Amino acid sequence: MAITLDKPDRDEAINSLQRYFRTEMDQEIGNLQAGALLHYFLEDIAPLVYNIAIRQAQETLQSRVTELDIDCHEAPFSYWSKQNKRR
């Protein structure tokens, strides 16, 4: 699954990469260079981050589903035991 950005997000990412190089590395890079670097990140590294995020989301959801059974469990045939406690 290819990770793509819409144009406004892509433009902002390119601007961010240019700012990073300017402030952190004392280098200027142009739009083409920043765009190529962004393309490389999205194609080569982003899938790793995406897969980790999906795995974490699955673990969180699985944990919540497990808790759902505990939180929502109601004992069957409890009418008489409740009646006996009232007396």
C-alpha positions in Angstrom: 0.0 0.0 0.0 1.6 3.2 -1.2 1.5 6.1 1.2 0.6 9.3 -0.6 -0.1 12.9 0.5 -2.5 15.3 -1.0 -1.0 18.5 -2.5 -1.4 20.8 0.5 0.2 18.2 2.9 2.9 17.4 0.4 3.7 21.1 0.0 3.8 21.6 3.8 6.1 18.5 4.2 8.5 19.9 1.6 8.5 23.3 3.3 9.2 21.5 6.6 12.1 19.5 5.1 13.6 22.7 3.7 13.2 24.5 7.0 14.9 21.5 8.8 17.9 21.6 6.5 18.1 25.3 6.8 18.0 25.4 10.6 19.5 22.1 11.7 22.1 21.6 9.0 22.9 25.1 7.8 22.1 24.0 4.2 19.6 25.2 1.7 17.8 22.6 -0.4 15.4 23.4 -3.2 11.9 22.1 -3.9 13.0 19.4 -6.2 15.6 18.1 -3.6 13.1 18.2 -0.7 10.4 16.6 -2.9 12.8 13.8 -3.9 13.7 13.3 -0.2 10.1 13.3 0.8 9.3 10.7 -1.9 12.1 8.5 -0.6 10.9 8.7 3.0 7.3 7.9 1.9 8.3 5.0 -0.2 11.1 3.5 1.9 10.6 4.4 5.6 6.9 5.4 6.0 5.6 1.9 5.5 7.6 0.8 8.6 6.1 3.5 10.7 2.6 2.8 9.2 2.9 -0.9 10.1 4.0 -0.1 13.6 1.1 2.2 14.0 -1.4 -0.4 12.7 0.1 -3.0 15.1 -0.3 -0.7 18.0 -3.9 0.2 17.0 -4.7 -3.6 16.8 -3.2 -4.2 20.2 -5.2 -1.3 21.7 -8.4 -2.5 20.1 -7.8 -6.1 21.2 -7.2 -4.9 24.7 -10.4 -2.9 24.7 -12.4 -5.9 23.3 -11.0 -8.1 26.1 -12.0 -5.4 28.7 -15.5 -5.3 27.1 -16.2 -8.9 28.1 -15.2 -8.0 31.7 -17.0 -4.7 31.9 -20.2 -5.9 30.2 -20.5 -9.4 31.6 -23.7 -10.1 33.4 -24.2 -13.3 35.3 -27.1 -15.3 34.1 -29.8 -16.7 36.5 -29.0 -14.2 39.2 -32.6 -13.3 40.0 -32.9 -15.7 43.0 -29.5 -14.8 44.5 -30.4 -11.1 44.3 -33.7 -11.9 46.0 -32.0 -13.9 48.8 -29.7 -10.9 49.5 -32.6 -8.6 49.9 -34.2 -10.7 52.6 
